[in-house]
Structures are given as structure tokens and as C-alpha cells.
Amino acid sequence: MIRRLIVLQVILTVYCNCAAGQVRVRIFADKPEASAIFTPVIGDYLLDIYDDKPFILKRGEPVILERYDGRIAVKVRDSQSFICDSLIIKGLTGGDEFYLRINSSQPVRQRYAGNLQCFPDLGKIVFINTCEIEKYIAGVVKAEGGSGRYIEYIKTQALLARTYMYKYFHRHDLDRYNLCDNTHCQAFNGITGDSMIIRAALETKGQVVLDKDSILINSAFHSNCGGETCSSDDVWLSGYPYLKKVTDQYCSASKNAVWTKSIPLSEWRAYLLASGYVNSGNDPSVFNFTQLTRQKDYRLGSFSIPFSKIRTDLNLRSAFFSISVKDNMAILKGRGYGHGVGLCQEGAMVMASRGLKYSDIISFYFSGVIITNVNNRKKAEDL
């Protein structure tokens, strides 16, 4: 028991001493692992299990990590093996990078920078990557926004990713890290070698987006708004004054601007009945509904249901669609892809292609916001 308390104290000390300019990310957070392989690819690493002599790992030298009876089994060079309660693998040069491969039914290998800490928890190995913030931001931009030809679009995504990171930096404090790598926080599939993304992160270093009260904004984005973004209070329980409906003339010709889905009329009717609709007759034209501008609810007489709920229930591309009945089919003709709140990525790409700056793009989609250094934000203790 004393040994485990000491190990926990060491883990907490490592967490609290995370250097300024770094972020601790739980990686492979939703991947069930059977085992993992750590391999240095740049620099040398030190494998430290806290209570024994550390190992120096050279480039290309793999370390196998497996769960074993509530602890971690470690296999290093020359088949040397041992069991420990936790470990940290620390880069020694400052520019160190490694691969981590998760061995499971669907193996995944991704590249990371910085250090890796491992400890068992609830039958899994928790992997925490400590890396420089801008390398993390570049990785998030690659995962969330993809590559692009226009630097101003990439800078826009970098600002939104950085704003999100600082806004939710303490989300997982009780778990001993800052953020996870899936959609609960932000997607992060490791570092990227994309030179434009790296440049965008560095050229906007430290910049975030604040509202008029100097509070970090909810930096929402989606793929395509279909020509009109959504007010946040039409989608979420709470609204934000900077997330209002915006007419977007930029995304209408992009690939995700329109979509169509056909549903048998019997299935459409059954879905509505299950949602509380009372059938008032057999005339199928009663189901027709035209949504020229975004509406919150689909209405049939006194019955209504939020378009956002229909989208979720039926796994539709967006909540911006009209309905017409033809040949016993309900034809859903939709616009856009995603929840429609905040930045329209495809619209932002077009804006950047026409020479608009990232500050112009941010101001277009987020009303009355300020782009400034993160040190100018109002912190939680000030609220």
C-alpha cells in the first residue's frame, strides 16, 4: 500500500510540474489495447520506473508494454523484462520524437513528440503524452481541419484549436492530464510534418479568440453550413452572443453544400408517430415542409419536433433540410454538413482562397470577438 501511495505521489508530482508551454494529452484514450510498442525515432530517451536504475533508449530501440495483474510488464533490450506500477519515458534532447503502436484487433501506430507516461487504471494502461503546445496545436489542426492550400484557413483552425485547448485545459485535472485525444476534447492523432500547418501554428503562437468580456469563446466549427450558420441556442441548451446566424455566401459551391436522402413514407410516418405525432389523415402532402432559411422545428399542425433531433435520430448530414413526398417516399433535400454553429470550414477555405486574412474569417463567423494573446484572457479565478 505504501509503495502504491509513493507511485501515485510521483505521478501527481510529474503532472503538477508540467512545464509552461506544454500540454499533457491522454493518447489512444478510446482504444482498447492488448499491448503497446514504444520506439524512439528522433533523439535518445530515458526510461524511468522511479524506484530502480533508469534505461537509456537509443533511436529505433523498441519497448514493449503490456498489462499484467494490475501493473505494467515492460520488455526492453536483450529480452530483459520487469514489472512496474508506472513509468515515464523522457526525451533527453528537447526535440525528441517517438512512435507508439497499440496492438489490438485493429493496430494503430502514431508519431508523437516529447515524453510518455504510463500507468494502469481500471484494467487499461493510460498513456499520457507531454509535448509542446504548438506541436499539439499543429496535430489537432491536421486531425480536425485537414491539410489545405491556403495558409489563412490553416491559421484560422489553429486559433480555434488553441482557444479550445486553453478553455478546457483543466477538464481532466482529476485524471492527471489536461485533455484527451478524441472528440470528448479535440481530435489529436499525433504530430504532423505538414509544413504549412506547422508554420500556421508558429505564426499564430499564443493567439486565441475572446468574447467582449475577455473570456475564451466556444470555438465551434463544422464542415459546411449550407449557406447559413445556426444560432447556438437553436442547437444547444445555452446560447452565446457571438454564435448567431450568419448568411454565408462562400460555401454554396463546395462539396458538402447539398445532400439528398430518401426514406420510405411508411418509415417516416412511423418515426413521427413514435415521436408523438398523432396521424390526422392519409394525405401524404401534410408531411411536406420547406426550409428556405434555418428553422428550429419541423411542424405538422400542432405537432413539432426539433430538426436537430431528427438529424441525430436519423444520422443525417445536417438539420437544414426540406421534405417532400413523392411516390410513397419522403425526400429530404438538405444543405450543409454538421451542426451549423460557428465556423463553416468550407466557407473559410473559400474566403482564404480569395485573399481574406484569418482575422477576417474569424470576425465573419464569430460576432464581436477579439483576437489577442492568451495572457489577456480572463481566467477562472477572475470570474
N, C-alpha and C positions, 0 to 999 in steps of 0.2 A: 504493500500500500504506500509506504514511504517513497519507494522507487517511482511509482506512478505519479505521485504528487510532485516529485522533483522534475520528472519529464514534462508534466503539464506546466510547471512554473517556467521551464526553459522555453517551451513553445510560446507561452504568453509573453515572455521577455523578448523573443525574436519578433513577435508581432508588434509590440509596443515600440521597438527600436527600428522599425522600418524607416529607412532614410527619407528625408524630404525629397520630393521629386520622383518617388517610387510608388507603385501600387501593388497590392497583393491580390491576386486573382486565383480563385479556385478553378482549375482547368479540368476538363473531362468530367464536369460536375454531374452530368446525367448519363454517363457511360458506365455500365456495369463491367468491371474489369475482372479478369481471371488472374492476370499478371501484367506487368509493365516492364519496358526496357528503356533505360536512360542511357543516351550516348552523347558525349561531348563532340561538337563539330567545330567550334572555334574556341581557343583558349584551353587552359587547364582548370580542373575542378578539384575541390577538396570535399570528400565525403566524410561527414562528421556525425557520429552517433552519440555524442555528448559525453559518454562515460568510458570511452576507450580511445586508443590512438587513431587519428583520422587517416584516411587513404587519400593519396594524390591520384587523380584520374587523368590520363592523357587523352588527347583527341582520338576519337574512334574507339575508345575503350568502353564496352557496354557494362551496365549494371542491371541485373535482373531483380525485380521487386515483386514479391508475392505476399498475399495474406496468409497468415499461419497462426491459428489458435489465438486470435485476437491481437496478434502482433504482426511485425513485418519481417519476412525472411528475405535476406539480401545475399546475392551471389555476385562476387567480383572476380578479379583475375585469378588465373590458375585454379579455377574451381573452388576458391576459398569462399566459405559461406558462414553466415552468422544470423542471429535473430535479435531484433531490437524493438523497442517501443516506439521510437520515432527517429527520424534522421533529417539532416539538411545537407544538400549538395550545393556548395558555394563556388561561384566563379572567382578566379584569382586575378584576372587581368582587367576587369571592368568592361570588356567588350565581348564577354563570353556568350556562346550560344550552344543549345543542345536540342536533340530530338527526344521526344517522349512518345513511345509507341504503346498503345493499350492493346493487349491481346485478349480478344473476346470472340464471339461468334462473327463480329464484323470489326476486324482490326483497324485501328486508326493510328497514323503517325503524323505528328505536327512539330513544327520548329518554334523554339522559344528562346528568349534572351534572359540573362540574369540567373537567379537562383531557384532551386526547387526544394520545398519542404514537404515531407511525407509523414503522416501519422494515421493510425487506424481509428475508425469511428463508425459505429453501427454496421459492422460487417463489411465495410469498404475501406480502401486506402484513400485518404484525402490528399490530393496533390495541390499544392499552393505555389504558384509562380510569382516571385517578386521581381519586377522589372521596371525599367524607366518608363515614366508616364507617357512620353511621346512615342516610344516604341509600341506601347499598349494602344494608344490612340490610333496610330497607323494601322495596327492589326484590326481594330474594330472597324475602321473605315473600309478596309478591304472586305471584311465579312458582311458589313451592313450595307455598304454603298457600292461595292464592286470597283473595278478599275474604270477609269474614264479618260477621255481625251482632253478634258478641259480642267485646268488647274483650279479655277474659281469654284467649280462644282465640288471638287475634292476638298477645298478649303472649307466650304460650307458644311460638308459632312464632318470634317474634323472639329469644327466649332460645336456642332450639336453633340458629337460623341464626348468631347471634353466637358461640356456643360453637364451632360448626364452623369459622367463619372464623378464630378465634384458634388453634384446634387445628392447622389446616393452613395457617397464614398464610405459612409459608416453603416450601410444597410446590413452587412454581415459581421459587425463587430463581435457579437456573441459567438459567432462561428470561427473567429480568429483570422478572418480575412476581410477584404473590402468588398469585392464584387465576385460574382460567378461568371462563367463564360457562356451561358446560354440566354435564352430570351427572358428569363426572370430578371436579368440585368441587361447586359449587352452581349451580342454575339462576339466571340473572340476565338479565332482558330489559330492563334499563334502569330508570330511576327510576319511581316511581309517584306519582300525585296523589291516591290514596285517603287521605282524611283520617284514617280510623280506623287504618290501617296506619302512617301517619307518626306519629300520636300514640302508638301502642303501642311503636314503636321508640324514641321520645324518652323515654317514661316508664320504659323499662327500660334506658336508656342505660348501657353499661358492665357490665351484669349478664350472668353466664354460669353454667353448671352444672358443678360439680366433683364428683369422687368423694370418698370418705372420706380419700384421700391427697392431696387438693387438686390433682389432675390433671384437666384438661379431659376431660369424658366423650365417648364416641362418641354423638353426639346423633341417633340413628337415629329415623326415623318412617316411617309407611306410611299408606295410606288408611283401611283398616278391618281389624281383627284377627279378625272373625267371632266375637267373644265370648271370645277367649283369645289373648293375645300369646305370642310364641315366646321361648324362651331363645336367646341369641345363639350359644351353642355348638352348637345344633341346625341352624344355618343357615351359620355362618361357621367358619373353621378355629380361631379363638380365641374364648374366651368372656369376658364381662365380668360381674363380680358384681352390677352394678346393672341388668343386662339379663336378668332372669329372667322366667319365665312368670307372667303376671298374668291372673286371671279378670276380664273386663271386661263389666259389666252394662249399659254405656251405649250401645254401638254396634249392638245387635242389630236395631233397627228402622230403621237408616239404609240409604241406597240401595245401598251396596256390601256389605251384610251377607251376601247369599247369591247363588249363581250355579249354573248347570247347563250341562254340556257333554256332548253325545252323540257317541260315537266308534264307528264300525263295529267289531264284535268282532274281525274279521279284522285290522284295523289295530292294535287294542290288543294282540292276541296277537303280531303281527309286531314291534311296538315292544319288548315284553318279551323276545321271543326274541333280538332284536338287542342287548338289554342284558344277556344272559347267562342268561336263564331257560331251563330245559330242560322242554319240554312233557311233562307227566305223564299226559295223558289228554284226552278230549274233553268232559268235563263242564264246561260254562261257569261253573257256580256256584263253581268254585275261584277265580275272579277276584274274587269278592265280598269287600269289605273295609269295615268300619265304623270311622270315625274320630270318636268322640264327643268325645274330647279330643285335643289335638295329639299325633301320633306322629311319630317321626323317619323311620321306614322303612315302606314298603309291603312286606308279607311274603307269600310264596307258598311254603309248606313251608320248605325250606332256602334258598330264594332271597329276597333282599331288595334294594331299591333306594330311595335317599332320596326322600322326597316332594318335597324342594326340587329335585332333579334332574329329576323328572318335570315339575314346574312349568316349569322352564327349557326343557326339551326340547320340550314341547308348548305353550308360551306360554300357560299357564293363569293365571287371576287370582290364585290363591294355592296354597299347598301343603297347605291344610286342607280335604280333601275325602274323601268316601266313594265306593265304587264298587259298583255293582250291575249285573247283566247281565239284559237283557230284550229279547226279540225280536231277537236277534243284534246288539244294541248294548250297548256299555259306557257306562253312565250315570254321569257324575261329578257328584255333588252337593256343591258347595263352599260354604265360608264365608269371607268376608273378601276383601280386595284388597290385595296387596302381600306383602312378605317376613314381616310379622308381628312384627318386632323393634322394641322401643321404643314411642314414642308412636303411638297409634291416633288419627288426625286426626278421624275422625267421632265417636269416643268423646269426644275432648277438646272438640269442639263442643257435644255434649250436656251435658257437665259444666259448661262455661261458661254454657250456657243456663239451668242450674239454680242459678246463683249461686256456683259454686266459683271460687276465685281461681287465677291461673296457678301459684302456688306449690303449691297442692293438686294441680293437674293434673300438674305435673312430678313431684311426690313419688309419685303414684299409679302412674305408668308406669316410673319410674326409682328403684330401691330404694336408700335410704340416701345420696342425693346432697345437695349443698349448693348453694344459690343465693346468689351473692355477687359482689362486684366482681371484674373480670378481674385487677386488680392483686394479688389474693390467690392467684392460681394458682401452682402450682409450675412453673417454667419449665424448658426443656430442659436448661439448664446446671446445674440443681439436681438433676436425676435421676441 
